[in-house]
């Protein structure tokens, strides 16, 4: 991968690649590196790494500034219903897993790998993702923190199913997506909603928390839903320092099911990119994006399926998936259609090494921040005032992250699972 924009033009007869119906037809098409996908992924990872800029902390020093309030809002998750820019990180990363899968399968098919070997690698990748997620969540715990609601574990649990779906026809994929979202919604709708006398404080929801729904939508209230009941059983099967009662953020293990729906949307986008290559189906992405967003907003407004990222409702799958289609269309238009690739280079550096970027963001923060302070001192980062010290220190740390990823990029070192 010396040149990251190489286009593989060599055609191999299908009979020489695989003679089984298990090979998706799109896998036989020429493989073209899509820089827009790398840039989009890099943008998402930079948003995640950008938490180190601490906009919320700076905003507290400027309570009258609308700009800092907007920046702080979009660098944190909304309390329950709705969406901020920060809320789009996990669905975008998940969506792009689906986008990348047709490319990955095509590459392995061209290398002559059998279906069995590819599926074995898929299972291994899923196990590593789940284990890595648990490891990162356990770094500050006295015991292994068996939790399955973070990005890596959610993707890992659904990834084998996504791989198998990639070998089905597009029609079957859409039918299964509908079954996943519809069946998941129905299961939650049938589970008893909390009554008027429900003790929310017992599940970590304070009395002054005003984000719970009323009426039918109450089936999707925080820590009083089907997913919470499942976790109160499932997570207590593992060794813990204390019994599991609730997740403070309302996050759930069961969300991996609708998360698979987000990956299926990405799988469709990746398939379209491969099928129509070298043409980018911008209009199709836009139409799909607008349709998903509109439908999700209608479902939310009617109280049928609220848009809640923390529990990954079907409404959230459609809303966030629609936004992902729109973002993919924007990146594709600017980079692939208009040919503006040079400006995307900083994003590509991060996007082509997303697992490394993810680990850096979760494991390096304290080391990098303390190192800058040890060698340069607090006064260096207070040059614009004490209030902006967290921002300047964060910029230094973020630049450190990027320079290391650039060093890896220059040496063709890419962390893969």
matplotlib code that plots the C-alpha trace (Angstrom):
import matplotlib.pyplot as plt

x = [0.0, 2.8, 0.3, -3.0, -4.9, -3.9, -6.7, -6.6, -7.6, -6.7, -9.6, -9.7, -12.2, -14.8, -14.1, -10.6, -11.7, -14.6, -17.1, -19.6, -22.7, -21.3, -19.4, -21.4, -21.4, -20.1, -17.0, -16.0, -15.9, -12.6, -11.3, -10.9, -9.7, -12.3, -10.6, -13.9, -14.6, -11.2, -11.7, -15.2, -13.7, -10.9, -13.4, -15.3, -12.1, -10.9, -14.3, -13.7, -10.1, -11.2, -12.8, -9.4, -10.0, -12.5, -14.9, -17.4, -14.7, -13.8, -17.5, -17.9, -15.5, -17.5, -21.1, -22.4, -20.8, -23.1, -20.2, -18.7, -22.2, -22.7, -19.2, -19.7, -23.1, -21.7, -18.8, -21.1, -24.0, -27.5, -29.2, -31.8, -33.8, -32.2, -28.8, -25.6, -22.5, -20.9, -23.8, -23.0, -19.5, -20.6, -23.2, -20.8, -18.0, -20.6, -22.0, -18.5, -17.9, -20.7, -19.4, -16.0, -17.2, -17.8, -14.3, -12.8, -14.7, -13.7, -10.0, -10.1, -11.9, -9.3, -6.6, -8.4, -9.7, -12.5, -15.8, -14.9, -11.5, -13.1, -15.8, -13.2, -11.4, -14.7, -15.3, -11.8, -12.2, -15.5, -13.9, -11.0, -13.3, -15.4, -12.3, -10.7, -13.8, -13.9, -10.2, -10.5, -13.6, -11.7, -8.6, -9.9, -11.7, -10.5, -11.9, -12.6, -15.5, -17.7, -19.7, -20.9, -22.5, -19.4, -18.6, -16.2, -18.2, -21.4, -19.8, -18.1, -21.3, -23.1, -20.2, -20.5, -24.2, -23.2, -20.7, -23.3, -25.8, -23.2, -23.6, -27.4, -29.2, -29.9, -33.7, -33.1, -30.8, -33.6, -36.2, -33.9, -33.2, -37.0, -37.4, -34.6, -36.0, -39.7, -39.1, -36.9, -39.5, -42.3, -40.4, -39.9, -43.5, -44.8, -42.6, -44.6, -43.9, -43.1, -46.3, -47.0, -45.6, -42.4, -39.3, -37.0, -34.5, -33.9, -32.5, -30.3, -32.8, -33.0, -36.3, -35.2, -34.4, -37.1, -36.3, -38.6, -41.5, -45.1, -47.8, -46.8, -43.3, -42.6, -41.6, -38.3, -37.6, -34.3, -33.4, -37.0, -37.2, -36.7, -32.9, -32.4, -34.2, -32.0, -28.9, -30.0, -30.0, -27.2, -24.5, -24.8, -23.8, -20.3, -18.0, -18.4, -17.3, -21.0, -24.3, -25.3, -28.5, -28.3, -26.0, -25.6, -25.9, -28.7, -26.6, -27.5, -26.0, -29.1, -28.4, -26.1, -29.2, -30.3, -26.7, -26.6, -29.3, -26.9, -24.2, -26.7, -27.4, -23.6, -23.4, -25.9, -23.9, -20.7, -22.4, -23.6, -20.2, -18.7, -21.6, -21.6, -17.8, -16.2, -19.5, -20.5, -24.2, -24.6, -28.3, -29.0, -27.2, -29.1, -32.4, -31.8, -30.5, -33.4, -36.0, -34.5, -34.3, -37.9, -39.4, -37.5, -38.7, -42.3, -42.0, -40.4, -43.1, -45.9, -44.3, -44.1, -40.3, -38.3, -34.9, -32.6, -29.0, -28.2, -30.6, -30.3, -34.0, -35.2, -35.9, -32.3, -31.1, -33.1, -32.2, -28.5, -28.3, -29.9, -27.4, -24.5, -25.8, -25.8, -22.3, -21.0, -22.6, -20.9, -17.5, -17.9, -19.0, -16.1, -13.4, -14.3, -16.5, -14.9, -11.4, -10.4, -8.2, -5.3, -7.3, -8.5, -5.0, -5.1, -8.3, -7.1, -4.0, -6.4, -9.1, -6.7, -5.6, -8.9, -8.2, -4.9, -6.7, -9.3, -6.7, -4.7, -7.8, -8.6, -5.1, -2.8, -4.7, -3.3, 0.3, 0.3, -1.3, 1.0, 4.1, 3.3, 2.8, 6.0, 8.2, 6.6, 4.7, 1.2, 2.2, 3.0, -0.6, -2.0, -0.6, -4.2, -5.5, -6.2, -9.7, -8.2, -5.5, -7.5, -8.1, -4.4, -3.2, -5.8, -4.6, -1.0, -2.2, -4.4, -1.4, 0.7, -1.9, -2.0, 1.8, 2.1, -0.6, 1.2, 4.5, 2.7, 1.1, 4.5, 5.8, 2.8, 2.0, -1.7, -3.2, -5.7, -7.8]
y = [0.0, 2.4, 4.5, 4.7, 5.7, 2.6, 1.3, -2.4, -3.0, -6.6, -8.8, -12.4, -14.8, -15.8, -19.5, -18.9, -17.2, -19.3, -21.6, -21.5, -19.5, -18.2, -15.5, -12.2, -11.0, -7.6, -9.3, -10.1, -6.4, -4.5, -3.3, 0.5, 2.2, 4.7, 7.7, 9.3, 6.3, 6.7, 10.4, 9.9, 7.3, 9.7, 12.5, 10.3, 9.2, 12.8, 13.7, 10.9, 11.9, 15.5, 14.9, 15.8, 19.4, 19.6, 22.1, 21.6, 22.6, 25.7, 26.6, 26.7, 29.6, 31.5, 31.0, 33.8, 32.5, 30.9, 29.6, 27.7, 26.3, 25.0, 23.4, 21.9, 20.5, 18.8, 17.3, 15.4, 13.0, 14.3, 13.2, 10.9, 11.7, 13.7, 14.0, 15.9, 15.7, 13.5, 11.1, 10.4, 9.0, 5.4, 5.0, 6.4, 4.0, 1.2, 2.2, 2.3, -1.3, -2.3, -0.1, -1.7, -5.3, -5.7, -4.4, -6.8, -9.8, -8.8, -8.6, -12.0, -13.7, -12.4, -13.9, -17.3, -17.6, -20.1, -19.1, -21.3, -19.5, -16.1, -17.0, -18.3, -15.0, -13.2, -15.1, -14.4, -10.7, -10.6, -12.3, -9.8, -6.8, -8.0, -8.8, -5.5, -3.6, -5.4, -4.7, -1.0, -0.8, -2.6, -0.3, 1.5, -1.4, -3.7, -6.7, -7.4, -5.2, -7.5, -4.9, -5.2, -1.9, 0.0, 0.5, -2.4, -5.1, -4.0, -4.3, -7.6, -9.3, -8.4, -8.8, -12.5, -12.0, -9.1, -11.3, -14.0, -11.4, -10.1, -13.3, -13.0, -11.1, -7.4, -8.1, -10.6, -8.2, -5.5, -8.0, -9.1, -5.5, -4.9, -8.0, -7.0, -3.4, -4.5, -7.5, -5.5, -2.7, -5.2, -6.9, -3.6, -2.6, -5.8, -5.5, -3.8, -0.1, 1.4, 2.5, 5.8, 4.6, 3.2, 3.9, 5.5, 6.3, 2.6, 2.4, 5.5, 8.0, 11.1, 12.7, 16.0, 14.1, 15.3, 13.2, 10.2, 9.8, 9.4, 7.3, 4.5, 5.9, 5.1, 1.7, 3.4, 5.1, 5.0, 1.8, 0.7, -1.2, -4.6, -4.1, -3.1, -6.2, -8.4, -6.8, -7.2, -11.0, -11.3, -9.1, -10.7, -14.0, -12.7, -12.1, -8.5, -6.4, -5.7, -6.9, -5.1, -3.0, -0.4, 1.4, 5.0, 6.2, 3.8, 1.8, -1.8, -5.1, -5.8, -2.8, -5.0, -6.2, -2.9, -2.0, -4.8, -2.9, 0.1, -2.1, -3.5, 0.0, 0.5, -2.8, -1.6, 1.6, -0.3, -2.6, 0.3, 1.9, -1.3, -2.0, 1.5, 2.1, 4.2, 6.2, 7.3, 6.9, 10.3, 10.7, 7.2, 8.1, 11.4, 9.8, 7.0, 9.5, 11.8, 8.9, 7.4, 10.7, 11.7, 8.3, 8.4, 11.9, 10.9, 7.8, 9.9, 12.7, 10.1, 8.4, 5.1, 4.8, 7.6, 8.6, 7.6, 6.7, 5.4, 2.4, 2.3, 2.4, 1.5, 5.1, 5.9, 3.3, 5.0, 8.6, 8.0, 5.7, 8.4, 11.0, 8.6, 8.2, 12.0, 12.4, 9.6, 11.5, 14.7, 13.2, 11.3, 14.4, 16.5, 13.9, 11.4, 13.4, 16.9, 15.4, 17.4, 14.7, 16.7, 18.5, 15.1, 13.8, 14.6, 12.7, 9.8, 9.4, 8.7, 6.8, 4.2, 3.3, 3.6, 0.8, 2.4, 5.8, 4.2, 2.7, 5.9, 7.9, 5.5, 4.7, 7.6, 10.6, 10.9, 10.0, 12.6, 15.4, 14.8, 14.6, 18.0, 19.6, 18.0, 19.3, 22.7, 23.5, 25.0, 28.6, 27.6, 26.5, 29.6, 32.0, 32.9, 32.8, 30.1, 29.4, 28.3, 26.1, 22.8, 23.7, 24.5, 21.4, 19.4, 20.7, 19.7, 16.2, 15.9, 17.0, 14.3, 11.7, 12.7, 12.9, 9.3, 8.1, 10.0, 8.2, 4.9, 5.9, 6.9, 3.5, 1.6, 0.3, -0.3, -2.1, -4.7, -7.2]
z = [0.0, -0.9, -2.9, -1.0, -4.2, -6.3, -8.5, -9.1, -12.7, -13.2, -14.0, -12.9, -14.4, -11.9, -12.4, -11.2, -8.1, -6.8, -8.3, -5.5, -5.2, -1.8, -3.6, -3.9, -7.5, -6.5, -5.1, -8.7, -9.7, -9.9, -6.5, -6.2, -3.1, -2.1, -0.5, 0.5, 2.8, 4.4, 4.9, 6.4, 8.8, 9.6, 10.3, 12.7, 14.6, 14.9, 16.4, 19.0, 19.6, 19.8, 23.1, 24.5, 23.5, 26.5, 25.0, 27.9, 30.4, 28.5, 28.0, 31.8, 31.8, 29.2, 30.3, 28.0, 24.8, 22.4, 20.3, 23.3, 24.2, 20.7, 20.7, 24.1, 23.1, 20.1, 22.0, 24.4, 24.1, 24.5, 27.7, 26.0, 22.9, 20.0, 18.5, 18.7, 16.4, 19.1, 19.0, 15.3, 16.1, 17.0, 14.3, 11.7, 12.7, 12.7, 9.4, 7.8, 9.0, 6.7, 3.9, 4.1, 4.1, 0.3, -0.3, 2.2, 0.8, -2.7, -1.7, 0.0, -2.9, -5.3, -3.1, -3.4, 0.1, 0.7, 2.3, 5.3, 5.9, 5.5, 8.0, 10.5, 10.2, 10.7, 14.0, 15.1, 14.4, 16.3, 19.4, 19.3, 19.0, 22.0, 24.1, 23.2, 24.2, 27.5, 28.1, 27.5, 29.7, 32.5, 32.6, 35.7, 37.3, 40.2, 38.2, 34.6, 33.7, 31.6, 29.7, 26.1, 25.3, 23.9, 20.2, 19.7, 21.6, 19.8, 16.4, 17.4, 18.4, 15.2, 12.8, 12.0, 11.1, 8.9, 7.1, 6.4, 5.2, 2.7, 0.8, 0.4, -2.3, -1.7, -1.5, 1.3, 3.1, 3.1, 4.3, 7.2, 8.1, 8.3, 10.4, 12.8, 13.3, 13.3, 15.6, 18.0, 18.2, 18.8, 21.6, 23.4, 22.7, 24.3, 27.4, 30.2, 30.4, 33.8, 35.6, 37.3, 40.6, 39.2, 41.4, 38.9, 41.6, 42.2, 38.6, 38.8, 37.3, 39.6, 40.3, 38.5, 35.3, 32.8, 29.7, 30.2, 27.8, 28.6, 27.0, 24.6, 24.2, 27.9, 26.7, 25.8, 29.1, 30.8, 32.7, 32.9, 29.6, 28.0, 27.5, 31.1, 32.3, 30.1, 31.4, 35.0, 34.3, 31.8, 33.3, 36.7, 35.2, 35.2, 38.2, 39.4, 42.3, 43.0, 41.5, 38.3, 38.7, 36.0, 33.6, 34.5, 30.9, 30.1, 27.6, 26.9, 25.7, 23.6, 21.4, 19.3, 17.5, 16.1, 15.7, 13.2, 11.4, 11.1, 9.7, 7.1, 5.9, 5.6, 3.8, 1.2, 0.7, 0.2, -2.3, -4.3, -4.3, -5.7, -8.2, -9.7, -9.6, -11.0, -10.8, -7.3, -6.7, -5.0, -5.8, -4.4, -1.2, -0.9, -1.5, 1.0, 3.6, 3.3, 3.3, 6.5, 8.3, 7.4, 8.4, 11.7, 12.5, 11.8, 14.0, 16.7, 16.6, 16.7, 19.8, 17.9, 18.0, 19.7, 18.4, 21.3, 20.6, 24.1, 23.6, 19.8, 19.1, 15.6, 15.1, 15.9, 13.4, 10.7, 11.7, 12.3, 9.2, 7.1, 8.3, 7.6, 4.0, 3.7, 5.1, 2.8, -0.1, 0.9, 1.3, -2.0, -3.9, -2.6, -2.8, -5.5, -7.8, -7.5, -7.1, -4.0, -2.5, -1.2, 1.6, 2.8, 3.5, 7.3, 7.5, 5.4, 7.7, 10.6, 8.7, 7.3, 10.8, 12.7, 15.2, 16.2, 16.5, 18.7, 21.0, 21.2, 22.2, 25.0, 26.3, 25.7, 27.1, 30.6, 29.4, 26.6, 28.7, 31.6, 29.4, 27.8, 31.3, 32.7, 29.9, 29.2, 32.4, 32.9, 32.0, 28.4, 27.9, 29.8, 27.2, 26.2, 29.7, 32.3, 30.9, 27.6, 29.0, 28.6, 24.9, 24.1, 26.0, 24.1, 20.8, 21.7, 22.6, 19.4, 17.3, 19.0, 18.2, 14.5, 14.2, 15.4, 13.0, 10.2, 11.2, 10.9, 7.6, 6.1, 7.0, 5.8, 9.3, 9.7, 12.7, 11.4, 13.2]

ax = plt.figure().add_subplot(projection="3d")
ax.plot(x, y, z, "-o")
ax.set_aspect("equal")
plt.show()
